[in-house]
Amino acid sequence: MLRTQEDLTFALLASFLVKKTPPSTSPLPVSSRCYTLFVAASFKESEFNLTPVVCRLGTAAIPQLTQIEQAHQPVPWSEKLFLDEFAQSNSLTYGARMAGELCGYVVFRIFQDEAHILNLCVVPEVRRCGIGTVLIEETCRALHRVAVKWCSLEVRVSNLRAQKLYEKCGFHEVGRRRGYYQENNEDALILKVSVQDLIDERGIEYV
Ligand SMILES: CC(C)(COP(=O)(O)OP(=O)(O)OC[C@H]1O[C@@H](n2cnc3c(N)ncnc32)[C@H](O)[C@@H]1OP(=O)(O)O)[C@@H](O)C(=O)NCCC(=O)NCCS
């Protein structure tokens, strides 16, 4: 049984190095999420592979999703908004986990041959570790499987770090919506990428 943070650190390191699966501690100690992600983040610059596990999320993840939204998004999605979103048959949510902890997610909807990303967030502890990129890549891998050709989204003109991420993934500007964000009347840039181009350019394997 794990009792101290040192024990937890050891278990986490072992799980990263040996199995890349979370240690068998349940439940984790208080503030474990921050601590787990802190340990994960400390690997950021190391030689070890920090690839998160990405999988589709269901309604069971809503409490975690809303907690992250409240803490880290300027206009957070509510529990009801997530519930309504999960109820849409064309909506998908993928989550990224590291050491078992949800550390990022992407929500998108498919409309015939185009998908639209509605929400993307990575918790601050592990930003700039490539998780946002992995979530976009996984989204496009899923879209490619169902022959969706395009992926688009809106981003605030002031959100330069997100724009950098999208640019790196091959998105390009196709328009602007004036005053799209009602709380501060900010414009949105409309960005779009060809799913096939993203798959080819980033060398993403698919089956
Ligand atoms: C935008 C966001 C999802 C990026 O996630 P992330 O996991 O940090 O992104 P990545 O590590 O994959 O970064 C990929 C690239 O994006 C760019 N980027 C990301 N964060 C950056 C920053 N703070 N400053 C400059 N460039 C940045 C870089 O080009 C980076 O590549 P590099 O690290 O090789 O230079 C994250 O910052 C976030 O959740 N922000 C708050 C919510 C939000 O803005 N969502 C987008 C709404 S449209």
The ligand as an SDF file (V2000), in Angstrom:
LIG
                    3D

 48 50  0  0  0  0  0  0  0  0999 V2000
   -3.9060   25.6510  -26.4070 C   0  0  0  0  0  0  0  0  0  0  0  0
   -3.5800   24.3850  -25.5990 C   0  0  0  0  0  0  0  0  0  0  0  0
   -4.6800   23.3550  -25.8310 C   0  0  0  0  0  0  0  0  0  0  0  0
   -2.2210   23.8320  -26.0900 C   0  0  0  0  0  0  0  0  0  0  0  0
   -2.0110   22.5690  -25.4850 O   0  0  0  0  0  0  0  0  0  0  0  0
   -0.5410   21.9900  -25.2660 P   0  0  0  0  0  0  0  0  0  0  0  0
   -0.6660   20.5970  -24.8040 O   0  0  0  0  0  0  0  0  0  0  0  0
    0.2280   22.9180  -24.4200 O   0  0  0  0  0  0  0  0  0  0  0  0
    0.0170   22.0630  -26.7580 O   0  0  0  0  0  0  0  0  0  0  0  0
    1.3350   21.3240  -27.3160 P   0  0  0  0  0  0  0  0  0  0  0  0
    2.2780   21.0330  -26.1970 O   0  0  0  0  0  0  0  0  0  0  0  0
    0.9190   20.1930  -28.1720 O   0  0  0  0  0  0  0  0  0  0  0  0
    1.9760   22.4940  -28.1820 O   0  0  0  0  0  0  0  0  0  0  0  0
    2.0800   22.4010  -29.5850 C   0  0  0  0  0  0  0  0  0  0  0  0
    2.6410   23.6900  -30.1290 C   0  0  0  0  0  0  0  0  0  0  0  0
    1.7430   24.7740  -29.8630 O   0  0  0  0  0  0  0  0  0  0  0  0
    2.5220   25.9640  -29.6300 C   0  0  0  0  0  0  0  0  0  0  0  0
    2.3240   26.3960  -28.2360 N   0  0  0  0  0  0  0  0  0  0  0  0
    1.6380   25.7640  -27.2730 C   0  0  0  0  0  0  0  0  0  0  0  0
    1.6530   26.5000  -26.1370 N   0  0  0  0  0  0  0  0  0  0  0  0
    2.3790   27.6110  -26.4130 C   0  0  0  0  0  0  0  0  0  0  0  0
    2.7500   28.7600  -25.6630 C   0  0  0  0  0  0  0  0  0  0  0  0
    2.3800   28.9050  -24.3830 N   0  0  0  0  0  0  0  0  0  0  0  0
    3.4850   29.6990  -26.2720 N   0  0  0  0  0  0  0  0  0  0  0  0
    3.8610   29.5890  -27.5540 C   0  0  0  0  0  0  0  0  0  0  0  0
    3.5500   28.5050  -28.3300 N   0  0  0  0  0  0  0  0  0  0  0  0
    2.8140   27.5450  -27.7680 C   0  0  0  0  0  0  0  0  0  0  0  0
    3.9750   25.5720  -29.8630 C   0  0  0  0  0  0  0  0  0  0  0  0
    4.2490   25.7650  -31.2410 O   0  0  0  0  0  0  0  0  0  0  0  0
    3.9560   24.1100  -29.5300 C   0  0  0  0  0  0  0  0  0  0  0  0
    4.9750   23.3820  -30.1330 O   0  0  0  0  0  0  0  0  0  0  0  0
    6.4470   23.3550  -29.4380 P   0  0  0  0  0  0  0  0  0  0  0  0
    6.2330   23.0900  -27.9690 O   0  0  0  0  0  0  0  0  0  0  0  0
    7.1280   22.2200  -30.1610 O   0  0  0  0  0  0  0  0  0  0  0  0
    7.0370   24.6980  -29.7090 O   0  0  0  0  0  0  0  0  0  0  0  0
   -3.4410   24.7230  -24.0800 C   0  0  0  0  0  0  0  0  0  0  0  0
   -2.5510   25.7950  -23.9340 O   0  0  0  0  0  0  0  0  0  0  0  0
   -4.7530   25.0760  -23.4100 C   0  0  0  0  0  0  0  0  0  0  0  0
   -5.4760   24.1980  -22.9480 O   0  0  0  0  0  0  0  0  0  0  0  0
   -5.0890   26.3810  -23.3430 N   0  0  0  0  0  0  0  0  0  0  0  0
   -6.3400   26.8280  -22.7080 C   0  0  0  0  0  0  0  0  0  0  0  0
   -7.5530   26.4250  -23.5050 C   0  0  0  0  0  0  0  0  0  0  0  0
   -7.4870   26.8850  -24.9360 C   0  0  0  0  0  0  0  0  0  0  0  0
   -6.9840   27.9380  -25.2640 O   0  0  0  0  0  0  0  0  0  0  0  0
   -8.0020   26.0160  -25.8380 N   0  0  0  0  0  0  0  0  0  0  0  0
   -8.0540   26.2810  -27.2580 C   0  0  0  0  0  0  0  0  0  0  0  0
   -9.3570   26.9190  -27.5730 C   0  0  0  0  0  0  0  0  0  0  0  0
   -9.5110   27.2430  -29.3330 S   0  0  0  0  0  0  0  0  0  0  0  0
  1  2  1  0
  2  3  1  0
  2  4  1  0
  2 36  1  0
  4  5  1  0
  5  6  1  0
  6  7  2  0
  6  8  1  0
  6  9  1  0
  9 10  1  0
 10 11  2  0
 10 12  1  0
 10 13  1  0
 13 14  1  0
 14 15  1  0
 15 16  1  0
 15 30  1  0
 16 17  1  0
 17 18  1  0
 17 28  1  0
 18 19  1  0
 18 27  1  0
 19 20  2  0
 20 21  1  0
 21 22  1  0
 21 27  2  0
 22 23  1  0
 22 24  2  0
 24 25  1  0
 25 26  2  0
 26 27  1  0
 28 29  1  0
 28 30  1  0
 30 31  1  0
 31 32  1  0
 32 33  2  0
 32 34  1  0
 32 35  1  0
 36 37  1  0
 36 38  1  0
 38 39  2  0
 38 40  1  0
 40 41  1  0
 41 42  1  0
 42 43  1  0
 43 44  2  0
 43 45  1  0
 45 46  1  0
 46 47  1  0
 47 48  1  0
M  END
$$$$
